[in-house]
Amino acid sequence: MQVKLTNFRSLLRCSLYFVSITSIVLIINSFTYESAAIGTLSETFVSVTKDIKVSVVNIRTVKASKQDMLNKERRNPLKNIFPRNLPPVQSGKGLGIKGQGSGIIYDKKGHIITNYHVIKDADEIIATLYDGREFKAELTGIDKKTNIAVLRIDAENLTPAKFGNSDSLELGEIVLAIGNLPGLGQTVTSGIISTKGTSNIQIAGYEDFIQTDATLNPGNYGGPLVNLHGEVVGISTVIPTRTGGYFGISFAIPINTAKEVTEDLIAYGKVTRGWLGITAQPITPQLQEILGLKNNLGTLISNIEPSSPAANAGIKSGDVVIEYDGKKVKDLFHLRNLVTRTEINKEVKLIVIRHSKELKLNTTIVERSKANTRNKKDLFKNLGLIVQNLTSELAINLGYEGEKGVIITNIQKETPAFKAGLKIRDLIVGIQHKAVTSIDEFYQAILNIQHGDDILMLVKRQNRTSKFIVLKQDKDD
């Protein structure tokens, strides 16, 4: 019995030794694997940085100060009388207001992509390459709506960057933000892709940003956002803060957008954009409930321009666009970005929801013409209200059965509409003593009124009361 107990203890001891040794080996292997993984990632960072750094440019701008401008414009009436006795006018050298940022070499012809705000109002632009060479840069073109500027330098032996596909980026993908700062040289920070398609943050007119947590400082603006294959997938852009400093998230213009804008600026000096010819609005929880929608994806059409692609497609006020050219529409801003990026004269398919049914429509996108929308856009932006046709569905839900007119769906604060006392869900049935039964009639009635004249509206409210309301237009141009 004693022998068996001794053998059992020996076996147990050996088992414990085996488990301990195995655990130690596994731990060591784990540390070895983690160290190898970290080492590999670090080597990748170094390799990518070495490859891209020759394509990253420092952009330095100079704007003449007021004093410098005064000196240049100074004229002395005694100059022609006593030309030799006058003290020389100082050139103002050194008084320039300087700015800085980064850029990326686009092609061997010397084109460079950067942010528009980096070179805005510059009197002189200097591009410094990785090898220290400096060149005076000429402005090829700008696009304020995307915050893109294209420069050109007359230089040889340039190394253009490799460009990736920003549409294929995945959330969680590691990226590097690279800049070229005076006095510091190349700067590199890392982060991950947090979100794609970020919009409505008031950085630029057309917003479809890549969001990342890579640290950005003003000197990085205009520089590349690079994936681990060494491909540029975005152009770092300004952060929407008062100080301009980093606060946990950063934004980049997708390289697909930047390349399209760059090609247009190089070829035409301007950007051509697609136009659908609609006025649309976000789908709020209230509208979602009223319209009986399953979710708040898509955008609600409130007006269609006559003879526009939207009109030709058969889109109607009250339709909800949920798909455009094979892509699901997330919201108003997403649709706008999709349309503006569409190739001119391309035929596209749309899916809309009308009276709870999906309809497939086709149209051909044309080039945006400011003349088509400028007057209405400016006027109704100043009035501060958004309207849409009173559909039968809305009439039932809002208690306006049997009525005709346009329903107010949004009012901006501190605008003529707000100050006049108009309210969301008010029904406008008349303008200047004339009946209004549709958005087209409403627009035409407003446009017929002389700029600066008061606008008399007859509105009805959900309690069935009627009221005349006067909108006072801003008389300043």
Steps between C-alpha positions, in 0.01 A plus 500: 500500500786729591670426166184586304462827688865586432457422128186712485678793661791462258259492207318808628828683550610414146166617363534830680852541364373425149214750530734766637758447227228498233354824636841662503564391141159633389561832676842530340356413160223754555751773584713394204198515266391840633855634473524370145164655411599833651832485324335425167251786542782736594700395194193562284461852643866573428481359148184692410644824639822459301306439179257792536725767649662588165155601372401719796555874458511789745282791391595845625295806415559871537235769499608861486420691817302824496818693574674335206210588271506860621872522432455365150222745427673799653555781259691823581405810299859632534652192336525658157640824646760361737539134396847458647433649840206282602553213745436161338160341562534181701388194311329353801707186478445289808163659569310227311242293683606138469301176490597140460372155421588189303429361156547187292664470156231389254696447177838547335378822339533668839139511614449497877176442695442695821216667691346819364505662844879444521565734205196727531580868432870423456711745303782250471512121535825312562520120471790327675575143393633218717854553370494867600442652154270802503276614218255782450165331440236619256133454575334268246153517652290487813175339605362662814215252528740210570786708646738381227769707328736387225842661461774451245877529526760491222723223632671182380550161664166506679352188660118498485320317779318170453123546527258247642122458491331684787170318430662171607610625844376293793409620848786417736760510222832651609610821327789744529467880483816655359610860479809707422555780749766771484759448770363156585515320167283198444235426762309172528204407719285188489137420559209294373207570272219591739221593258446554129263743335502753783308815401321809632796617709532833316857466375424519129205524264508135394578278794569127479791469739708214631516524880807373684662536841846573357635820657497799267652843546468800265828410328350165395208657314520419130729204566420136420314237698668172404404133540749226588555426132655845464202630301348844555134453598421852619613861530508625859279802551424767758344403833177688587610660827557858608866434568562266207675259738454127530211385719483123449372472144631613164359515149631430153359558152462160327769467235244394239331838543833685509618333178178582314525865607872511413447358152227756431711790626798393289291446186243779524605732783166431669300207635203359310226357721192297433156653552171327574278805552333433833444668833509241775495478877602255773253242623429591860336256744174695457510471120593134526189437709272712280623339178491149646866428423683202649809712579640850450735406216473694176384856440160662444447695178322831554542661157603411144649748255309513168677323210762363738629140507275441801197627308593287201523194725150556632604578857224676692480713810450270797713218354768353723822415313651187655742389227710684240713336232511171688591655836274518805433863592575570865379858519470833319875571511585154370268541200645843423854360501400206280333728245782756482756224444302343217650515152322752277249342258505171688170313524419404858230297669313620806267324740240712677222429745166648393181425696681215682605332173846481342536637147800468267580808292769592245653832401812656349711726720603836352755760605396721786410851388490768766250694292245224551481536874675816609198728534280252684782369715609844618148631548360213703817468702451864601131449583590209725231244423467166321170388351361201314179410323205394712457140389181308580697297753629810678154661488348205686778480759511876567127568494488693173265273308335679208754785508757603239829678554859448613596379846787655697742226608784708643567856623839644588531722803556875468376508139205695350282186517586446867451866592165515319364221720475222243508150648590152386187323366337828401324468164565789258195540276556848356767754402414866432127413491553225239432132569800269532435129441849363426868567556542623143225760555652594835847552350369698206288723724801580720729563204246742350522721806745788476813452709457674832120518484290346778351156432137447607420137578170338584558196719282240663582315817409158632226649718333613175562869564619725216742790538673761283872527573743758359860402425736794482781431254853608571554810290879461499650320200 
